[in-house]
């Protein structure tokens, strides 16, 4: 009985503390929209906490945030830039004759950018020393090849985005960790061939 209560306590602490750390890390986004790429290191750190469970939540989060900041923020900048360009293209094509053919392609590209970014952050959480180009390549190849796994992850991200837009405080304080954990677990399984291959090379 005590063991079960300890497990419940650990999971509750993991969820609440990760939510708090995420909320603090992404707080500048609500005041400076240009700072949106700062969310990438925070997400990467949260994924590192999930990967390191059971373990020290705060220490793992802060260490992962610091160690992966440059690569994760760079990935966030690339993703934000690509999404802005693609979003402007969708807007420009909307209502035009060519839009019927172009918009579906642009939407697929937007989904690919999100998938590759997500998988890249999960990979960096597991392998902080990995080169960014290798992370992007693995995310693209496995994200497309294992589309049946990336689809549910995208659906959960859309749900989280809707919650953040509707109830940001509630989403960041309660819903973020459980939903992101589901995304991380699914994405980690998607990346399993690359992670396993890299582990075999280093042993």
ChimeraX attribute file (.defattr): number of C-alpha atoms within 10 A of each C-alpha:
attribute: neighborCount
match mode: 1-to-1
recipient: residues
	/A:1	6
	/A:2	7
	/A:3	8
	/A:4	9
	/A:5	10
	/A:6	11
	/A:7	13
	/A:8	12
	/A:9	12
	/A:10	14
	/A:11	14
	/A:12	12
	/A:13	13
	/A:14	21
	/A:15	21
	/A:16	18
	/A:17	17
	/A:18	28
	/A:19	22
	/A:20	16
	/A:21	20
	/A:22	22
	/A:23	19
	/A:24	12
	/A:25	19
	/A:26	20
	/A:27	15
	/A:28	15
	/A:29	14
	/A:30	11
	/A:31	10
	/A:32	9
	/A:33	9
	/A:34	12
	/A:35	16
	/A:36	18
	/A:37	21
	/A:38	20
	/A:39	20
	/A:40	27
	/A:41	30
	/A:42	28
	/A:43	25
	/A:44	30
	/A:45	33
	/A:46	30
	/A:47	28
	/A:48	27
	/A:49	25
	/A:50	23
	/A:51	18
	/A:52	15
	/A:53	13
	/A:54	12
	/A:55	13
	/A:56	11
	/A:57	21
	/A:58	17
	/A:59	11
	/A:60	20
	/A:61	26
	/A:62	17
	/A:63	14
	/A:64	24
	/A:65	23
	/A:66	14
	/A:67	17
	/A:68	22
	/A:69	20
	/A:70	12
	/A:71	21
	/A:72	30
	/A:73	22
	/A:74	17
	/A:75	23
	/A:76	23
	/A:77	18
	/A:78	14
	/A:79	20
	/A:80	18
	/A:81	13
	/A:82	16
	/A:83	18
	/A:84	12
	/A:85	14
	/A:86	18
	/A:87	16
	/A:88	12
	/A:89	15
	/A:90	18
	/A:91	13
	/A:92	12
	/A:93	17
	/A:94	14
	/A:95	10
	/A:96	11
	/A:97	9
	/A:98	10
	/A:99	17
	/A:100	12
	/A:101	11
	/A:102	15
	/A:103	19
	/A:104	12
	/A:105	13
	/A:106	19
	/A:107	14
	/A:108	11
	/A:109	15
	/A:110	18
	/A:111	16
	/A:112	17
	/A:113	20
	/A:114	18
	/A:115	23
	/A:116	24
	/A:117	23
	/A:118	27
	/A:119	28
	/A:120	29
	/A:121	34
	/A:122	28
	/A:123	29
	/A:124	25
	/A:125	27
	/A:126	18
	/A:127	16
	/A:128	19
	/A:129	12
	/A:130	14
	/A:131	11
	/A:132	18
	/A:133	10
	/A:134	13
	/A:135	22
	/A:136	19
	/A:137	13
	/A:138	21
	/A:139	27
	/A:140	19
	/A:141	14
	/A:142	21
	/A:143	22
	/A:144	17
	/A:145	12
	/A:146	15
	/A:147	14
	/A:148	11
	/A:149	18
	/A:150	24
	/A:151	16
	/A:152	15
	/A:153	23
	/A:154	16
	/A:155	12
	/A:156	15
	/A:157	19
	/A:158	12
	/A:159	13
	/A:160	19
	/A:161	15
	/A:162	13
	/A:163	17
	/A:164	16
	/A:165	11
	/A:166	11
	/A:167	11
	/A:168	17
	/A:169	13
	/A:170	12
	/A:171	20
	/A:172	22
	/A:173	18
	/A:174	15
	/A:175	18
	/A:176	24
	/A:177	24
	/A:178	15
	/A:179	16
	/A:180	21
	/A:181	17
	/A:182	15
	/A:183	24
	/A:184	26
	/A:185	16
	/A:186	18
	/A:187	26
	/A:188	20
	/A:189	15
	/A:190	23
	/A:191	22
	/A:192	14
	/A:193	13
	/A:194	19
	/A:195	16
	/A:196	10
	/A:197	10
	/A:198	13
	/A:199	11
	/A:200	9
	/A:201	7
	/A:202	6
	/A:203	5
